[in-house]
Amino acid sequence: MMHAARIATSPRLRRTLKALQEAGGAVSSLELTVKAQTVAVGTCISELRANGAEITCRQEVREGRRVWLYTLVKSPEGYEE
């Protein structure tokens, strides 16, 4: 069972959510790592989902490398931009 951090008490989750909101569309794991200053992008996405965010994920192959792209569909209640 995962125990997710709460957005209200987690600067890391707030930075990640803000980066997703500002992207206005698909954003890669690398871009999120840089913008949100976190190395645990997958964990942040899971925790944001546990806090009520709707985030889609898809993968593409760019220049022979797999890239994960995240799109914020809906912010958690109380955290809409």
GUNUSE-86272 format. One record per atom (N, C-alpha, C): residue number from 1; residue in one letter; chain; atom name; x, y, z. Coordinates in Angstrom, 1 decimal, padded with zeros to 4 digits, always signed. Layout:
N
   pos   code   unit   site       px       py       pz
   NUM      A      A     CA        X        Y        Z
...
***
This chain:
81
   pos   code   unit   site       px       py       pz
     1      M      A      N   +000.8   -001.2   +000.0
     1      M      A     CA   +000.0   +000.0   +000.0
     1      M      A      C   +000.9   +001.2   +000.0
     2      M      A      N   +000.6   +002.2   -000.9
     2      M      A     CA   +001.4   +003.4   -001.0
     2      M      A      C   +000.8   +004.5   -000.1
     3      H      A      N   +001.6   +005.2   +000.5
     3      H      A     CA   +001.2   +006.3   +001.3
     3      H      A      C   +001.7   +007.6   +000.6
     4      A      A      N   +000.8   +008.3   +000.0
     4      A      A     CA   +001.1   +009.4   -000.8
     4      A      A      C   +001.3   +010.7   +000.0
     5      A      A      N   +002.2   +011.5   -000.3
     5      A      A     CA   +002.4   +012.8   +000.3
     5      A      A      C   +001.1   +013.6   +000.0
     6      R      A      N   +000.9   +014.6   +000.8
     6      R      A     CA   -000.3   +015.5   +000.5
     6      R      A      C   +000.3   +016.8   -000.2
     7      I      A      N   -000.4   +017.3   -001.2
     7      I      A     CA   +000.0   +018.5   -001.9
     7      I      A      C   +000.2   +019.6   -000.9
     8      A      A      N   -000.7   +019.8   +000.0
     8      A      A     CA   -000.7   +020.9   +001.0
     8      A      A      C   +000.6   +021.0   +001.8
     9      T      A      N   +001.2   +019.8   +002.0
     9      T      A     CA   +002.4   +019.8   +002.8
     9      T      A      C   +003.7   +019.4   +002.0
    10      S      A      N   +003.6   +019.3   +000.7
    10      S      A     CA   +004.7   +018.8   -000.1
    10      S      A      C   +005.1   +019.8   -001.1
    11      P      A      N   +006.2   +020.6   -000.9
    11      P      A     CA   +006.7   +021.5   -001.9
    11      P      A      C   +007.1   +020.7   -003.2
    12      R      A      N   +007.5   +019.5   -003.1
    12      R      A     CA   +007.9   +018.7   -004.3
    12      R      A      C   +006.7   +018.5   -005.2
    13      L      A      N   +005.6   +018.1   -004.6
    13      L      A     CA   +004.3   +017.9   -005.3
    13      L      A      C   +003.8   +019.2   -005.9
    14      R      A      N   +003.9   +020.3   -005.1
    14      R      A     CA   +003.4   +021.5   -005.6
    14      R      A      C   +004.2   +022.0   -006.8
    15      R      A      N   +005.6   +021.8   -006.8
    15      R      A     CA   +006.4   +022.2   -007.9
    15      R      A      C   +006.1   +021.3   -009.2
    16      T      A      N   +005.8   +020.0   -008.9
    16      T      A     CA   +005.5   +019.1   -010.1
    16      T      A      C   +004.2   +019.5   -010.7
    17      L      A      N   +003.2   +019.8   -009.8
    17      L      A     CA   +001.9   +020.2   -010.3
    17      L      A      C   +001.9   +021.5   -011.1
    18      K      A      N   +002.7   +022.4   -010.6
    18      K      A     CA   +002.8   +023.7   -011.3
    18      K      A      C   +003.5   +023.5   -012.6
    19      A      A      N   +004.5   +022.7   -012.7
    19      A      A     CA   +005.2   +022.4   -014.0
    19      A      A      C   +004.2   +021.8   -015.0
    20      L      A      N   +003.4   +020.9   -014.5
    20      L      A     CA   +002.4   +020.3   -015.4
    20      L      A      C   +001.4   +021.3   -015.9
    21      Q      A      N   +000.9   +022.2   -014.9
    21      Q      A     CA   -000.1   +023.2   -015.3
    21      Q      A      C   +000.5   +024.2   -016.3
    22      E      A      N   +001.8   +024.6   -016.1
    22      E      A     CA   +002.4   +025.6   -017.0
    22      E      A      C   +002.7   +025.0   -018.3
    23      A      A      N   +002.9   +023.7   -018.4
    23      A      A     CA   +003.2   +023.0   -019.7
    23      A      A      C   +002.0   +023.2   -020.7
    24      G      A      N   +000.8   +023.1   -020.2
    24      G      A     CA   -000.3   +023.3   -021.1
    24      G      A      C   -000.5   +022.2   -022.1
    25      G      A      N   +000.1   +021.1   -021.8
    25      G      A     CA   +000.1   +019.9   -022.7
    25      G      A      C   +001.1   +018.9   -022.3
    26      A      A      N   +001.5   +018.1   -023.2
    26      A      A     CA   +002.4   +017.0   -022.9
    26      A      A      C   +003.8   +017.5   -022.5
    27      V      A      N   +004.4   +016.9   -021.4
    27      V      A     CA   +005.7   +017.3   -020.9
    27      V      A      C   +006.4   +016.0   -020.6
    28      S      A      N   +007.7   +016.0   -021.0
    28      S      A     CA   +008.5   +014.8   -020.8
    28      S      A      C   +009.0   +014.6   -019.4
    29      S      A      N   +009.4   +013.4   -019.0
    29      S      A     CA   +010.0   +013.2   -017.7
    29      S      A      C   +011.2   +014.1   -017.5
    30      L      A      N   +012.0   +014.2   -018.5
    30      L      A     CA   +013.2   +015.1   -018.4
    30      L      A      C   +012.8   +016.5   -018.1
    31      E      A      N   +011.9   +017.0   -018.8
    31      E      A     CA   +011.4   +018.4   -018.6
    31      E      A      C   +010.8   +018.6   -017.2
    32      L      A      N   +010.1   +017.6   -016.7
    32      L      A     CA   +009.6   +017.7   -015.4
    32      L      A      C   +010.7   +017.6   -014.3
    33      T      A      N   +011.7   +016.8   -014.6
    33      T      A     CA   +012.8   +016.7   -013.7
    33      T      A      C   +013.4   +018.1   -013.5
    34      V      A      N   +013.6   +018.8   -014.6
    34      V      A     CA   +014.3   +020.1   -014.6
    34      V      A      C   +013.4   +021.1   -014.0
    35      K      A      N   +012.2   +021.2   -014.5
    35      K      A     CA   +011.3   +022.3   -014.0
    35      K      A      C   +010.8   +022.1   -012.6
    36      A      A      N   +010.6   +020.9   -012.1
    36      A      A     CA   +010.1   +020.7   -010.8
    36      A      A      C   +011.2   +020.4   -009.8
    37      Q      A      N   +012.4   +020.3   -010.3
    37      Q      A     CA   +013.6   +020.0   -009.5
    37      Q      A      C   +013.4   +018.7   -008.6
    38      T      A      N   +013.0   +017.6   -009.3
    38      T      A     CA   +012.8   +016.3   -008.7
    38      T      A      C   +013.4   +015.2   -009.6
    39      V      A      N   +013.9   +014.2   -009.0
    39      V      A     CA   +014.3   +013.1   -009.8
    39      V      A      C   +013.4   +011.9   -009.8
    40      A      A      N   +012.3   +012.0   -009.0
    40      A      A     CA   +011.4   +010.9   -008.8
    40      A      A      C   +010.0   +011.3   -009.5
    41      V      A      N   +010.1   +011.5   -010.8
    41      V      A     CA   +008.9   +012.0   -011.6
    41      V      A      C   +007.8   +011.0   -011.5
    42      G      A      N   +008.1   +009.7   -011.7
    42      G      A     CA   +007.0   +008.7   -011.6
    42      G      A      C   +006.3   +008.7   -010.3
    43      T      A      N   +007.1   +008.8   -009.2
    43      T      A     CA   +006.5   +008.8   -007.9
    43      T      A      C   +005.7   +010.1   -007.7
    44      C      A      N   +006.1   +011.2   -008.1
    44      C      A     CA   +005.4   +012.4   -008.0
    44      C      A      C   +004.0   +012.3   -008.8
    45      I      A      N   +004.1   +011.8   -010.0
    45      I      A     CA   +002.9   +011.6   -010.8
    45      I      A      C   +001.9   +010.7   -010.0
    46      S      A      N   +002.4   +009.6   -009.4
    46      S      A     CA   +001.5   +008.7   -008.7
    46      S      A      C   +000.9   +009.4   -007.5
    47      E      A      N   +001.7   +010.2   -006.8
    47      E      A     CA   +001.2   +010.9   -005.6
    47      E      A      C   +000.2   +011.9   -006.0
    48      L      A      N   +000.4   +012.6   -007.1
    48      L      A     CA   -000.5   +013.6   -007.5
    48      L      A      C   -001.8   +013.0   -007.9
    49      R      A      N   -001.8   +011.8   -008.5
    49      R      A     CA   -003.0   +011.1   -008.9
    49      R      A      C   -003.7   +010.7   -007.6
    50      A      A      N   -003.0   +010.2   -006.6
    50      A      A     CA   -003.6   +009.9   -005.3
    50      A      A      C   -004.3   +011.1   -004.6
    51      N      A      N   -003.8   +012.3   -004.9
    51      N      A     CA   -004.4   +013.5   -004.4
    51      N      A      C   -005.5   +014.0   -005.3
    52      G      A      N   -005.9   +013.3   -006.3
    52      G      A     CA   -007.0   +013.7   -007.1
    52      G      A      C   -006.7   +014.3   -008.5
    53      A      A      N   -005.5   +014.4   -008.9
    53      A      A     CA   -005.1   +014.9   -010.2
    53      A      A      C   -005.4   +013.8   -011.3
    54      E      A      N   -005.8   +014.2   -012.4
    54      E      A     CA   -006.0   +013.3   -013.6
    54      E      A      C   -004.8   +013.6   -014.5
    55      I      A      N   -004.0   +012.6   -014.7
    55      I      A     CA   -002.8   +012.8   -015.5
    55      I      A      C   -002.6   +011.6   -016.4
    56      T      A      N   -002.5   +011.9   -017.7
    56      T      A     CA   -002.3   +010.8   -018.7
    56      T      A      C   -000.8   +010.6   -018.9
    57      C      A      N   -000.5   +009.5   -019.4
    57      C      A     CA   +000.9   +009.2   -019.7
    57      C      A      C   +001.0   +008.4   -021.0
    58      R      A      N   +001.9   +008.7   -021.9
    58      R      A     CA   +002.1   +008.0   -023.1
    58      R      A      C   +003.6   +008.0   -023.4
    59      Q      A      N   +004.0   +007.0   -024.2
    59      Q      A     CA   +005.4   +007.0   -024.5
    59      Q      A      C   +005.6   +007.2   -026.0
    60      E      A      N   +006.8   +007.7   -026.4
    60      E      A     CA   +007.2   +007.9   -027.8
    60      E      A      C   +008.6   +007.5   -027.8
    61      V      A      N   +009.0   +007.2   -029.1
    61      V      A     CA   +010.4   +006.9   -029.3
    61      V      A      C   +011.0   +008.1   -030.1
    62      R      A      N   +012.0   +008.7   -029.5
    62      R      A     CA   +012.6   +009.9   -030.1
    62      R      A      C   +014.1   +009.6   -030.3
    63      E      A      N   +014.6   +009.6   -031.5
    63      E      A     CA   +016.0   +009.3   -031.8
    63      E      A      C   +016.4   +008.0   -031.1
    64      G      A      N   +015.6   +007.0   -031.2
    64      G      A     CA   +015.9   +005.7   -030.7
    64      G      A      C   +015.8   +005.5   -029.2
    65      R      A      N   +015.3   +006.6   -028.5
    65      R      A     CA   +015.1   +006.5   -027.1
    65      R      A      C   +013.6   +006.6   -026.7
    66      R      A      N   +013.3   +005.9   -025.7
    66      R      A     CA   +011.9   +005.9   -025.2
    66      R      A      C   +011.7   +007.1   -024.3
    67      V      A      N   +010.7   +007.9   -024.6
    67      V      A     CA   +010.4   +009.1   -023.8
    67      V      A      C   +009.0   +009.0   -023.3
    68      W      A      N   +008.9   +009.3   -022.0
    68      W      A     CA   +007.5   +009.3   -021.3
    68      W      A      C   +007.0   +010.7   -021.3
    69      L      A      N   +005.8   +010.9   -021.7
    69      L      A     CA   +005.1   +012.2   -021.8
    69      L      A      C   +003.9   +012.2   -020.9
    70      Y      A      N   +003.8   +013.2   -020.0
    70      Y      A     CA   +002.7   +013.3   -019.1
    70      Y      A      C   +001.9   +014.6   -019.4
    71      T      A      N   +000.6   +014.4   -019.3
    71      T      A     CA   -000.4   +015.6   -019.6
    71      T      A      C   -001.3   +015.7   -018.4
    72      L      A      N   -001.4   +016.9   -017.9
    72      L      A     CA   -002.4   +017.1   -016.8
    72      L      A      C   -003.7   +017.3   -017.4
    73      V      A      N   -004.7   +016.5   -017.1
    73      V      A     CA   -006.0   +016.6   -017.6
    73      V      A      C   -006.9   +017.4   -016.7
    74      K      A      N   -006.7   +017.2   -015.4
    74      K      A     CA   -007.5   +017.9   -014.4
    74      K      A      C   -006.6   +018.0   -013.1
    75      S      A      N   -006.5   +019.3   -012.6
    75      S      A     CA   -005.8   +019.5   -011.3
    75      S      A      C   -006.7   +019.0   -010.2
    76      P      A      N   -006.0   +018.6   -009.0
    76      P      A     CA   -006.8   +018.2   -007.9
    76      P      A      C   -007.7   +019.4   -007.4
    77      E      A      N   -008.8   +019.1   -006.7
    77      E      A     CA   -009.6   +020.2   -006.2
    77      E      A      C   -008.8   +021.1   -005.3
    78      G      A      N   -009.1   +022.4   -005.6
    78      G      A     CA   -008.4   +023.4   -004.8
    78      G      A      C   -007.0   +023.8   -005.3
    79      Y      A      N   -006.6   +023.2   -006.4
    79      Y      A     CA   -005.3   +023.5   -006.9
    79      Y      A      C   -005.4   +023.8   -008.4
    80      E      A      N   -006.5   +024.2   -008.9
    80      E      A     CA   -006.7   +024.6   -010.3
    80      E      A      C   -005.9   +025.9   -010.5
    81      E      A      N   -005.3   +026.0   -011.7
    81      E      A     CA   -004.5   +027.2   -012.0
    81      E      A      C   -005.4   +028.3   -012.4
***
